[in-house]
Amino acid sequence: MTKLRPIHAIVIVCTSMALVLTADQFLRGGRSYSAYQRIGPDTSGVVRLDIGDLVRLEVRFYRFLNASNQEVRFLVGRDEEGTIQVGYDANDSHYKTNRGFSYQDGWIIDNKCETTTRLSTIIQGGRGCQPAAVKHRVEGAQLIITEADMLAGWRYFR
């Protein structure tokens, strides 16, 4: 019987870690945290996003992180009619899989079941394979979301 040398143990551990990280990347739909713009609340507990340069049929993905380290991922888009749509990057049906959504040509795509939804339907807060809506308001060229409204969807990301 041969002994396990320290170098072999290190190689085994490194290979195992690489496999786990690759599997995690694959199961998350291939999107890393770098695809999200990180934001947080100001001192009054409000998130303010400049949306003046957001064009029709454009979607941006954000990662909200507060001082308590509560993370919420969401998306902001402008539909065909110019209305701002805001939804969590999760839904009621399969939030536990942590796969989220992607966007292509006016369609929001559920990364779990690959169903599509029009960008303009997010604000209606649909069920099933649609993003859950985020309560928000628009003031001029700024999107305003309170920290409490953002954390209403924290249950999707715990």
C-alpha positions as CSV (number, residue, x, y, z in Angstrom):
1,M,0.0,0.0,0.0
2,T,1.4,3.4,-1.0
3,K,1.2,6.5,1.2
4,L,-0.6,9.7,0.1
5,R,2.0,12.4,-0.3
6,P,1.2,16.0,0.6
7,I,1.6,17.2,-3.0
8,H,-1.0,14.6,-4.2
9,A,-3.4,15.7,-1.5
10,I,-3.0,19.3,-2.6
11,V,-3.7,18.4,-6.3
12,I,-6.8,16.4,-5.3
13,V,-8.1,19.3,-3.2
14,C,-7.5,21.9,-6.0
15,T,-9.1,19.7,-8.6
16,S,-12.1,19.1,-6.4
17,M,-12.5,22.9,-5.8
18,A,-12.2,23.6,-9.6
19,L,-15.0,21.0,-10.3
20,V,-17.3,22.5,-7.6
21,L,-16.8,26.1,-8.9
22,T,-17.3,25.0,-12.5
23,A,-20.5,23.1,-11.5
24,D,-21.7,26.2,-9.6
25,Q,-21.1,28.5,-12.6
26,F,-23.0,26.1,-14.9
27,L,-26.0,25.8,-12.5
28,R,-26.2,29.5,-12.1
29,G,-26.8,29.9,-15.8
30,G,-23.3,30.9,-16.7
31,R,-23.6,34.5,-15.4
32,S,-21.2,35.6,-12.8
33,Y,-21.5,38.4,-10.3
34,S,-19.5,40.6,-12.6
35,A,-22.6,40.8,-14.9
36,Y,-24.4,42.7,-12.1
37,Q,-23.8,46.2,-11.2
38,R,-23.5,46.4,-7.4
39,I,-25.5,49.0,-5.6
40,G,-26.6,49.8,-2.1
41,P,-29.0,52.1,-0.2
42,D,-28.0,55.6,0.8
43,T,-28.1,56.8,4.4
44,S,-31.8,57.3,4.3
45,G,-32.4,53.7,3.1
46,V,-33.3,54.6,-0.5
47,V,-31.8,53.2,-3.7
48,R,-31.5,55.8,-6.5
49,L,-30.6,54.7,-10.0
50,D,-30.0,57.0,-13.0
51,I,-32.1,55.7,-15.8
52,G,-32.0,58.7,-18.1
53,D,-29.7,56.9,-20.6
54,L,-31.7,53.6,-20.5
55,V,-33.1,53.2,-24.0
56,R,-36.1,51.2,-25.2
57,L,-35.7,47.4,-25.0
58,E,-32.5,47.7,-22.8
59,V,-32.2,45.8,-19.6
60,R,-29.6,46.1,-16.8
61,F,-28.9,43.7,-14.0
62,Y,-28.2,44.9,-10.5
63,R,-27.0,43.4,-7.2
64,F,-28.4,45.2,-4.1
65,L,-26.3,44.7,-1.0
66,N,-27.1,46.5,2.3
67,A,-25.0,46.9,5.5
68,S,-26.5,43.7,6.9
69,N,-25.1,41.8,4.0
70,Q,-28.6,41.0,2.6
71,E,-28.3,40.5,-1.1
72,V,-31.1,40.9,-3.7
73,R,-30.6,40.7,-7.5
74,F,-32.9,42.5,-9.8
75,L,-33.3,43.8,-13.3
76,V,-34.4,47.2,-14.7
77,G,-35.6,47.6,-18.3
78,R,-37.4,50.0,-20.5
79,D,-40.1,48.3,-22.6
80,E,-41.3,49.1,-26.1
81,E,-43.5,51.9,-24.9
82,G,-40.9,53.5,-22.7
83,T,-42.2,52.3,-19.4
84,I,-39.7,51.3,-16.8
85,Q,-40.0,47.7,-15.7
86,V,-38.3,46.4,-12.5
87,G,-38.3,42.8,-11.4
88,Y,-36.4,40.5,-9.1
89,D,-33.9,38.1,-10.8
90,A,-36.0,35.3,-9.4
91,N,-39.6,34.1,-9.4
92,D,-42.0,32.2,-7.1
93,S,-41.7,28.9,-9.1
94,H,-38.0,28.1,-9.0
95,Y,-36.2,30.6,-6.9
96,K,-34.5,27.8,-5.1
97,T,-32.5,26.8,-8.2
98,N,-30.9,30.3,-8.2
99,R,-30.8,30.4,-12.0
100,G,-32.5,33.8,-12.5
101,F,-33.2,35.4,-15.9
102,S,-31.5,36.6,-19.0
103,Y,-32.6,39.1,-21.7
104,Q,-32.7,39.0,-25.4
105,D,-34.5,41.2,-28.0
106,G,-37.4,42.4,-25.8
107,W,-37.9,39.0,-24.1
108,I,-37.0,38.0,-20.5
109,I,-35.9,34.4,-20.5
110,D,-36.2,32.1,-17.5
111,N,-32.9,30.3,-17.2
112,K,-34.5,27.3,-15.5
113,C,-37.3,26.3,-17.9
114,E,-36.3,28.5,-20.8
115,T,-39.7,30.1,-21.1
116,T,-39.9,33.7,-22.4
117,T,-42.0,36.6,-21.2
118,R,-42.3,40.1,-22.8
119,L,-40.4,42.8,-20.9
120,S,-43.6,44.9,-20.7
121,T,-45.3,42.3,-18.5
122,I,-43.0,42.5,-15.5
123,I,-44.8,45.4,-13.8
124,Q,-47.9,43.3,-13.7
125,G,-46.2,40.9,-11.3
126,G,-47.0,37.7,-13.0
127,R,-46.7,34.2,-11.5
128,G,-45.0,31.1,-12.8
129,C,-41.9,31.7,-14.9
130,Q,-42.1,35.5,-14.9
131,P,-39.9,37.8,-12.7
132,A,-41.6,38.9,-9.5
133,A,-42.2,42.7,-9.7
134,V,-40.3,45.2,-7.5
135,K,-42.3,48.1,-6.0
136,H,-40.7,51.3,-7.3
137,R,-41.3,54.9,-8.5
138,V,-39.8,57.1,-11.2
139,E,-38.9,60.7,-10.5
140,G,-37.6,62.4,-13.6
141,A,-34.6,60.4,-14.8
142,Q,-34.2,58.5,-11.5
143,L,-35.6,55.2,-10.4
144,I,-36.3,55.2,-6.7
145,I,-36.7,52.0,-4.6
146,T,-36.8,52.0,-0.8
147,E,-34.7,49.4,1.0
148,A,-37.8,47.9,2.6
149,D,-39.4,47.4,-0.9
150,M,-36.1,45.8,-2.1
151,L,-35.9,43.5,0.9
152,A,-39.4,42.3,0.3
153,G,-37.9,39.9,-2.3
154,W,-34.9,38.9,-0.1
155,R,-36.6,35.6,0.5
156,Y,-35.8,34.6,-3.0
157,F,-32.0,34.9,-2.4
158,R,-31.5,33.5,1.1
